[in-house]
């Protein structure tokens, strides 16, 4: 695609191509449809660049499950929802701030980044810069995935489990808010 050369693609055709790429890569079809994933992936891919940046759209890169993509960020949200649903089945409610146990560095990093949400949102809105929100959401998803990999949530002792479920609920709420502001779905399943 090149605007200067008069070569372009209609959004309908782009969505169909993205949908086809996603459909081929999916192993499970529960949750969002491939078309919903395609439109969300396109939106995120375009929003993650500074407004004055020339964008070369890469279909394959936009649909990756890893890296700075909408699919990666939405998947982190769906993972958090799944954990919270399992916690509810076990009778763990993340409604109040629990006593804080000694924190691991992954928990501290996630807490710090969560605390920056309001300031990041304000800054992005003042600068009319949605790429700042994409960067925040991507880093937040990465910190959550690191926390998830290194800190057992549902298999931890009672004190840590209660805190980690609470932390997961805060992550899910703030990432959901970020996705909403970006105009993306906050899926419960992918």
LUMZALUM-912869 format. One record per residue (C-alpha): residue in one letter; x, y negated, z; residue number from 1. Coordinates in Angstrom, 3 decimals, padded with zeros to 6 digits. Each point is the difference from the previous one (the first is absolute). Example, Ala and Ser with C-alpha at 12.3 -4.5 7.8 and 13.67 -1.06 7.14 Angstrom:
<pts>
+------+----------+----------+----------+-----+
: code :       c1 :       c2 :       c3 : pos :
+------+----------+----------+----------+-----+
:    A :  012.300 :  004.500 :  007.800 :   1 :
:    S :  001.370 : -003.440 : -000.660 :   2 :
+------+----------+----------+----------+-----+
</pts>
This chain:
<pts>
+------+----------+----------+----------+-----+
: code :       c1 :       c2 :       c3 : pos :
+------+----------+----------+----------+-----+
:    X :  000.000 :  000.000 :  000.000 :   1 :
:    X :  001.266 : -003.434 : -000.836 :   2 :
:    X : -002.030 : -003.172 :  000.190 :   3 :
:    X :  002.536 : -001.961 : -002.052 :   4 :
:    X : -000.110 :  002.505 : -002.841 :   5 :
:    X : -003.766 :  000.297 :  000.097 :   6 :
:    X :  000.175 :  003.626 :  001.077 :   7 :
:    X : -002.355 :  000.769 :  002.835 :   8 :
:    X : -002.264 :  002.555 :  001.497 :   9 :
:    X : -003.563 : -000.345 :  001.161 :  10 :
:    X : -000.539 :  000.559 :  003.689 :  11 :
:    X : -002.452 :  002.806 : -000.746 :  12 :
:    X :  002.691 :  001.843 : -001.970 :  13 :
:    X :  002.594 : -000.615 :  002.729 :  14 :
:    X : -002.342 :  001.392 :  002.657 :  15 :
:    X : -000.671 :  003.073 : -002.153 :  16 :
:    X :  003.731 :  000.599 : -000.476 :  17 :
:    X :  000.651 : -000.416 :  003.731 :  18 :
:    X : -002.927 :  002.258 :  000.814 :  19 :
:    X :  001.458 :  002.668 : -002.286 :  20 :
:    X :  003.439 : -000.232 :  001.660 :  21 :
:    X : -001.584 :  000.236 :  003.464 :  22 :
:    X : -002.276 :  002.854 : -001.025 :  23 :
:    X :  002.968 :  002.048 : -001.221 :  24 :
:    X :  001.947 : -000.616 :  003.221 :  25 :
:    X : -002.841 :  000.759 :  002.440 :  26 :
:    X : -000.259 :  003.368 :  001.643 :  27 :
:    X : -003.074 : -000.829 :  002.062 :  28 :
:    X : -003.022 : -001.996 : -001.155 :  29 :
:    X : -001.596 : -000.800 :  003.352 :  30 :
:    X : -000.272 : -003.634 :  001.040 :  31 :
:    X :  000.437 : -002.779 : -002.525 :  32 :
:    X : -000.637 :  000.617 : -003.664 :  33 :
:    X :  002.886 : -000.200 : -002.450 :  34 :
:    X : -001.551 : -003.124 : -001.510 :  35 :
:    X : -000.139 : -001.728 :  003.403 :  36 :
:    X :  003.619 :  000.956 :  000.633 :  37 :
:    X :  000.981 : -001.279 : -003.444 :  38 :
:    X : -001.603 : -003.413 :  000.447 :  39 :
:    X :  001.440 : -000.363 :  003.515 :  40 :
:    X :  003.461 :  001.030 : -001.223 :  41 :
:    X : -000.129 : -002.572 : -002.810 :  42 :
:    X : -001.156 : -002.756 :  002.344 :  43 :
:    X :  002.725 :  000.724 :  002.557 :  44 :
:    X :  002.698 :  000.327 : -002.659 :  45 :
:    X : -000.821 : -003.423 : -001.410 :  46 :
:    X : -000.445 : -001.707 :  003.383 :  47 :
:    X :  003.337 :  001.179 :  001.365 :  48 :
:    X :  001.922 : -002.335 : -002.312 :  49 :
:    X :  000.569 : -003.699 :  000.569 :  50 :
:    X : -002.367 : -002.063 : -002.143 :  51 :
:    X :  002.854 : -001.348 : -002.152 :  52 :
:    X :  001.535 :  003.396 : -000.709 :  53 :
:    X : -000.194 :  001.619 : -003.399 :  54 :
:    X : -001.535 :  003.423 :  000.577 :  55 :
:    X :  000.766 :  003.078 : -002.041 :  56 :
:    X : -002.782 :  002.415 :  000.860 :  57 :
:    X :  001.194 :  003.570 :  000.583 :  58 :
:    X : -002.885 :  002.507 :  000.079 :  59 :
:    X :  002.057 :  002.724 :  001.631 :  60 :
:    X :  001.457 : -002.237 :  002.675 :  61 :
:    X : -003.395 : -001.531 :  000.856 :  62 :
:    X : -001.436 :  003.426 :  000.843 :  63 :
:    X :  002.887 :  001.376 :  002.076 :  64 :
:    X : -000.849 :  001.350 :  003.451 :  65 :
:    X :  003.295 : -001.427 :  001.311 :  66 :
:    X :  001.427 : -003.471 : -000.252 :  67 :
:    X : -001.686 : -003.370 : -000.115 :  68 :
:    X : -003.269 :  001.092 : -001.597 :  69 :
:    X : -003.658 : -000.324 :  000.850 :  70 :
:    X : -000.312 :  003.782 :  000.081 :  71 :
:    X :  002.711 :  000.230 :  002.693 :  72 :
:    X : -001.585 : -002.704 :  002.151 :  73 :
:    X : -003.534 :  001.404 : -000.350 :  74 :
:    X :  001.260 :  003.499 :  000.789 :  75 :
:    X :  001.501 : -001.274 :  003.272 :  76 :
:    X : -003.407 : -001.410 :  000.919 :  77 :
:    X : -001.729 :  003.288 : -000.825 :  78 :
:    X :  002.581 :  001.889 :  002.111 :  79 :
:    X : -000.728 : -002.249 :  003.003 :  80 :
:    X : -003.756 :  000.527 : -000.395 :  81 :
:    X :  000.548 :  003.766 : -000.084 :  82 :
:    X :  002.076 : -000.130 :  003.203 :  83 :
:    X : -002.629 : -002.123 :  001.745 :  84 :
:    X : -002.771 :  002.383 : -001.052 :  85 :
:    X :  001.940 :  002.945 :  001.442 :  86 :
:    X :  000.621 : -001.989 :  003.202 :  87 :
:    X : -003.745 : -000.654 :  000.367 :  88 :
:    X : -000.649 :  003.725 : -000.402 :  89 :
:    X :  002.398 :  000.524 :  002.927 :  90 :
:    X : -001.868 : -002.631 :  002.039 :  91 :
:    X :  002.686 : -002.693 : -000.224 :  92 :
:    X : -001.439 : -003.487 : -000.471 :  93 :
:    X :  002.439 : -002.793 : -000.919 :  94 :
:    X : -002.280 : -002.774 :  001.255 :  95 :
:    X :  002.135 : -001.494 :  002.780 :  96 :
:    X :  003.675 : -000.752 :  000.356 :  97 :
:    X :  001.523 :  002.961 :  001.815 :  98 :
:    X :  002.893 : -000.103 :  002.423 :  99 :
:    X :  003.102 : -000.347 : -002.089 : 100 :
:    X :  002.476 :  002.819 :  000.406 : 101 :
:    X :  003.664 : -000.476 : -000.786 : 102 :
:    X : -000.042 : -000.838 : -003.693 : 103 :
:    X :  002.051 :  001.524 : -002.763 : 104 :
:    X :  001.559 : -002.343 : -002.540 : 105 :
:    X : -002.549 :  001.023 : -002.675 : 106 :
:    X : -002.834 : -001.093 :  002.303 : 107 :
:    X :  001.672 : -003.309 :  000.781 : 108 :
:    X :  000.627 : -000.715 : -003.695 : 109 :
:    X : -003.629 :  000.738 : -000.850 : 110 :
:    X : -001.280 : -002.172 :  002.866 : 111 :
:    X :  002.211 : -002.903 : -001.056 : 112 :
:    X : -001.184 :  000.151 : -003.577 : 113 :
:    X : -003.643 :  000.272 :  001.049 : 114 :
:    X :  000.421 : -003.136 :  002.103 : 115 :
:    X :  001.120 : -001.974 : -003.079 : 116 :
:    X : -003.263 :  000.542 : -001.919 : 117 :
:    X : -001.743 : -003.286 :  000.857 : 118 :
:    X :  003.095 : -002.059 : -000.746 : 119 :
:    X :  000.571 :  001.859 : -003.284 : 120 :
:    X : -003.618 : -000.483 : -001.064 : 121 :
:    X :  000.175 : -003.710 :  000.810 : 122 :
:    X :  003.277 : -000.426 : -001.871 : 123 :
:    X : -001.237 :  001.879 : -003.073 : 124 :
:    X : -003.210 : -002.020 : -000.115 : 125 :
:    X :  001.832 : -003.332 :  000.374 : 126 :
:    X :  002.399 :  000.925 : -002.802 : 127 :
:    X : -002.658 :  001.677 : -002.173 : 128 :
:    X :  002.358 :  002.978 : -000.127 : 129 :
:    X : -001.691 :  003.412 :  000.080 : 130 :
:    X :  003.377 :  001.679 : -000.570 : 131 :
:    X :  000.820 : -000.858 :  003.623 : 132 :
:    X : -003.011 :  002.066 :  001.113 : 133 :
:    X :  001.052 :  002.883 : -002.247 : 134 :
:    X :  003.471 : -000.088 :  001.503 : 135 :
:    X : -001.453 : -000.029 :  003.508 : 136 :
:    X : -002.383 :  002.897 : -000.750 : 137 :
:    X :  002.766 :  002.054 : -001.617 : 138 :
:    X :  002.372 : -000.524 :  002.918 : 139 :
:    X : -002.803 :  000.755 :  002.465 : 140 :
:    X : -000.827 :  003.252 : -001.802 : 141 :
:    X :  003.677 :  000.949 :  000.011 : 142 :
:    X :  000.338 : -000.701 :  003.720 : 143 :
:    X : -003.128 :  002.042 :  000.707 : 144 :
:    X :  001.251 :  002.926 : -002.065 : 145 :
:    X :  003.315 : -000.151 :  001.861 : 146 :
:    X : -001.879 : -000.100 :  003.331 : 147 :
:    X : -002.178 :  002.922 : -001.120 : 148 :
:    X :  003.036 :  002.064 : -001.021 : 149 :
:    X :  001.972 : -000.620 :  003.204 : 150 :
:    X : -002.624 : -000.336 :  002.741 : 151 :
:    X : -002.492 :  002.834 :  000.417 : 152 :
:    X : -003.406 : -001.581 :  000.451 : 153 :
:    X : -002.555 :  002.683 :  000.817 : 154 :
:    X :  002.551 :  002.518 :  001.296 : 155 :
:    X :  001.639 : -002.433 :  002.446 : 156 :
:    X : -000.504 :  000.073 :  003.770 : 157 :
:    X : -003.135 : -001.769 :  001.290 : 158 :
:    X :  001.548 : -003.401 :  000.667 : 159 :
:    X :  001.845 : -000.172 : -003.324 : 160 :
:    X : -002.940 :  001.451 : -001.930 : 161 :
:    X : -002.408 : -002.624 :  001.354 : 162 :
:    X :  002.397 : -002.819 : -000.849 : 163 :
:    X :  000.837 :  001.382 : -003.449 : 164 :
:    X : -003.656 :  000.446 : -000.911 : 165 :
:    X : -000.594 : -003.590 :  001.103 : 166 :
:    X :  002.988 : -001.149 : -002.104 : 167 :
:    X : -001.317 :  001.957 : -002.982 : 168 :
:    X : -003.393 : -001.691 :  000.389 : 169 :
:    X :  001.647 : -003.444 :  000.000 : 170 :
:    X :  002.009 :  000.921 : -003.083 : 171 :
:    X : -003.129 :  001.244 : -001.777 : 172 :
:    X : -001.947 : -003.162 :  000.848 : 173 :
:    X :  002.717 : -002.420 : -001.113 : 174 :
:    X :  000.904 :  001.905 : -003.151 : 175 :
:    X : -003.714 :  000.219 : -000.807 : 176 :
:    X : -000.230 : -003.765 :  000.435 : 177 :
:    X :  003.018 : -000.534 : -002.276 : 178 :
:    X : -001.465 :  002.271 : -002.667 : 179 :
:    X : -003.328 : -001.839 :  000.232 : 180 :
:    X :  001.687 : -003.392 : -000.431 : 181 :
:    X :  001.815 :  001.346 : -003.073 : 182 :
:    X : -003.312 :  001.238 : -001.432 : 183 :
:    X :  000.946 :  003.652 :  000.341 : 184 :
:    X : -001.982 :  002.828 :  001.563 : 185 :
:    X :  001.026 :  001.333 :  003.402 : 186 :
:    X : -000.675 :  003.686 : -000.678 : 187 :
:    X : -000.818 :  002.601 :  002.602 : 188 :
:    X :  001.112 :  002.754 : -002.374 : 189 :
:    X :  002.108 : -000.016 : -003.122 : 190 :
+------+----------+----------+----------+-----+
</pts>
